[in-house]
Amino acid sequence: MAAAHDSGAGQALAAIQAALAQISFALPGSVVTRHTRCGKPGCACKADPPSLHGPYIQWTRTAGGKTVTRQLTPAQYQAYAPWFDNARRLRALAAELEAISLREMARAEGWAKITPGTPAPPRTRPVRGPNRPRTPKTLGDQPA
């Protein structure tokens, strides 16, 4: 069961939920546009000033623990650019939700902070009686 949250956190949570509801398809990874030089000695990419080859639009992501790179045409990039934007927005909203959750947990638990490297407040342990040796268990009429 979740602890009750204050109204400021509730409003922020509602805003995040509303923003999440607006997100459609999302593509992971990053997109870069590159201009390159080739290896031909007389090519215009070697001139001064150079006329580089490209633009080459590369989409890179991780799939199954491996880096996967695909070349996109300008038309493909235009078609899927909103999906890349959605993925960035999704990551930002998740980070915002995590930050609000951390603040709410700290508030609910009465902690001043809940940041990495900050030890949790000491827990109170029940008071125990004096340390006494355990009484050995007997197993019926077996000889000692």
C-alpha positions as CSV (number, residue, x, y, z in Angstrom):
1,M,0.0,0.0,0.0
2,A,1.4,3.4,-1.0
3,A,1.8,6.1,1.6
4,A,-0.3,9.3,1.2
5,H,1.5,12.1,-0.6
6,D,1.3,15.8,-0.2
7,S,-0.7,18.0,-2.7
8,G,2.4,19.4,-4.4
9,A,3.7,15.9,-5.1
10,G,0.1,14.8,-6.1
11,Q,-0.1,17.6,-8.7
12,A,3.4,16.8,-10.0
13,L,2.4,13.1,-10.3
14,A,-0.8,14.0,-12.1
15,A,1.1,16.2,-14.6
16,I,3.5,13.4,-15.3
17,Q,0.7,10.9,-15.8
18,A,-1.0,13.3,-18.2
19,A,2.2,13.8,-20.1
20,L,2.8,10.0,-20.3
21,A,-0.7,9.6,-21.8
22,Q,0.3,11.9,-24.7
23,I,3.3,9.8,-25.7
24,S,2.9,7.4,-28.6
25,F,5.6,5.2,-30.2
26,A,9.1,5.7,-28.8
27,L,12.4,4.6,-30.4
28,P,15.4,4.0,-28.1
29,G,19.0,5.0,-28.9
30,S,20.5,8.1,-30.4
31,V,20.6,9.6,-33.8
32,V,23.7,11.5,-35.2
33,T,24.3,13.1,-38.6
34,R,27.9,12.7,-39.9
35,H,29.9,14.1,-42.7
36,T,33.0,12.1,-43.6
37,R,36.1,12.0,-45.8
38,C,36.9,9.1,-48.0
39,G,40.2,7.5,-48.9
40,K,40.5,8.7,-52.6
41,P,43.4,11.1,-53.0
42,G,41.8,13.5,-55.6
43,C,38.4,13.7,-54.0
44,A,36.7,17.0,-53.2
45,C,36.6,15.9,-49.5
46,K,40.4,16.5,-49.4
47,A,40.2,20.0,-50.9
48,D,40.7,23.2,-49.0
49,P,38.0,23.9,-47.9
50,P,36.8,20.3,-48.0
51,S,33.4,19.2,-49.4
52,L,32.7,16.3,-47.1
53,H,30.5,13.3,-48.0
54,G,27.1,13.1,-46.4
55,P,25.0,13.8,-44.5
56,Y,24.8,10.2,-43.2
57,I,22.1,9.8,-40.6
58,Q,23.0,7.0,-38.1
59,W,20.7,5.5,-35.5
60,T,22.5,3.6,-32.8
61,R,20.9,1.6,-30.0
62,T,21.6,-1.4,-27.8
63,A,19.8,-4.7,-28.6
64,G,20.5,-7.9,-26.7
65,G,23.7,-6.4,-25.2
66,K,25.1,-5.5,-28.6
67,T,25.4,-2.1,-30.2
68,V,23.3,-1.9,-33.4
69,T,23.7,0.9,-35.9
70,R,21.4,1.6,-38.9
71,Q,21.7,4.2,-41.6
72,L,18.5,6.2,-42.1
73,T,17.5,8.1,-45.2
74,P,16.5,11.7,-44.7
75,A,12.9,10.6,-45.4
76,Q,13.1,7.9,-42.8
77,Y,14.5,10.3,-40.2
78,Q,11.8,12.8,-40.9
79,A,9.1,10.1,-40.5
80,Y,10.5,8.7,-37.2
81,A,11.9,11.9,-35.6
82,P,8.8,12.3,-33.4
83,W,9.4,8.7,-32.1
84,F,13.0,9.6,-31.1
85,D,11.6,12.8,-29.4
86,N,9.0,10.7,-27.6
87,A,11.8,8.4,-26.2
88,R,13.7,11.4,-24.9
89,R,10.5,12.8,-23.3
90,L,9.8,9.4,-21.8
91,R,13.2,9.2,-20.2
92,A,12.9,12.7,-18.8
93,L,9.4,11.9,-17.4
94,A,10.7,8.7,-15.8
95,A,13.6,10.6,-14.2
96,E,11.2,13.2,-12.9
97,L,8.9,10.5,-11.5
98,E,11.8,8.9,-9.7
99,A,12.9,12.2,-8.2
100,I,9.4,12.9,-6.9
101,S,9.1,9.4,-5.6
102,L,12.4,9.7,-3.7
103,R,11.3,13.0,-2.1
104,E,8.0,11.5,-1.1
105,M,9.6,8.5,0.4
106,A,12.0,10.7,2.4
107,R,9.0,12.8,3.5
108,A,6.9,9.8,4.5
109,E,9.7,8.2,6.5
110,G,10.8,11.5,8.1
111,W,14.2,11.4,6.5
112,A,16.0,14.6,5.9
113,K,17.6,13.2,2.7
114,I,17.5,10.2,0.5
115,T,20.4,10.6,-1.8
116,P,23.1,8.2,-2.9
117,G,25.8,7.8,-0.3
118,T,23.7,9.1,2.5
119,P,23.2,6.4,5.1
120,A,19.6,5.6,6.1
121,P,18.7,6.8,9.6
122,P,19.5,4.3,12.3
123,R,16.8,1.8,13.0
124,T,15.6,1.3,16.5
125,R,15.9,-2.3,17.6
126,P,13.8,-4.0,20.2
127,V,15.5,-4.3,23.6
128,R,16.5,-7.8,24.3
129,G,17.1,-9.6,27.6
130,P,20.6,-10.5,28.7
131,N,22.5,-13.0,26.6
132,R,21.9,-16.4,28.0
133,P,23.2,-19.7,26.6
134,R,20.6,-21.7,24.9
135,T,19.2,-24.6,26.7
136,P,20.1,-27.8,24.9
137,K,17.2,-29.8,23.5
138,T,16.7,-33.2,24.9
139,L,15.9,-36.1,22.6
140,G,13.9,-38.4,24.9
141,D,15.6,-41.2,26.9
142,Q,18.9,-41.3,25.0
143,P,22.0,-41.8,27.2
144,A,24.1,-38.7,27.7
